[in-house]
Amino acid sequence: MANRLFQQARQFVELAKEAASEGNKTEQLSAAEKAKNALSSAYANSTTAEQQQLRELSNELEQLK
């Protein structure tokens, strides 16, 4: 079974990236907050490989600022 929290984190990061590319600052901030929460939740319940991917997603999210 796939890690649902990991999948949600990835989806929220993608939403934040889409909002940033569209120039929608309000939506970007909202998606970024959701992504941060999802990344945090997912990290504690992930495998080592997933944790590495989550760190990469977190770095992508930080670059949006």
C-alpha positions in Angstrom: 0.0 0.0 0.0 1.3 3.4 -0.9 1.9 6.0 1.8 -1.1 8.3 1.6 0.6 11.1 3.5 3.5 11.0 1.2 1.2 11.2 -1.8 -0.7 14.2 -0.3 2.5 16.0 0.5 3.7 15.6 -3.1 0.3 16.8 -4.4 0.3 19.9 -2.2 3.8 20.8 -3.3 2.7 20.5 -6.9 -0.3 22.8 -6.2 2.0 25.4 -4.7 4.3 25.2 -7.7 1.3 25.6 -10.1 0.0 28.6 -8.1 3.5 30.2 -8.1 3.8 29.8 -11.9 0.4 31.4 -12.3 1.4 34.3 -10.1 -1.5 33.6 -7.6 0.3 34.6 -4.4 -2.7 33.9 -2.1 -3.3 30.4 -3.5 0.5 29.8 -3.4 0.7 30.7 0.3 -2.3 28.6 1.1 -1.0 25.6 -0.8 2.5 26.1 0.7 1.2 26.0 4.2 -0.8 22.8 3.5 2.3 21.3 1.8 4.5 22.1 4.9 2.0 20.4 7.2 1.7 17.4 4.8 5.5 17.1 4.5 5.9 17.1 8.3 3.2 14.5 8.8 4.5 12.3 6.0 8.1 12.5 7.1 7.4 10.7 10.4 5.6 7.9 8.7 7.9 7.3 5.7 10.6 5.0 4.7 14.2 6.3 4.3 13.8 6.5 0.5 10.5 8.5 0.9 12.1 10.8 3.5 14.8 11.7 0.9 12.1 12.5 -1.6 10.3 14.5 1.0 13.4 16.5 1.7 13.7 17.2 -2.1 10.1 18.3 -2.2 10.7 20.6 0.8 13.6 22.1 -1.0 11.4 22.7 -4.0 8.8 24.4 -1.8 11.5 26.7 -0.2 12.6 27.8 -3.7 9.2 29.2 -4.4 9.6 31.9 -1.8 
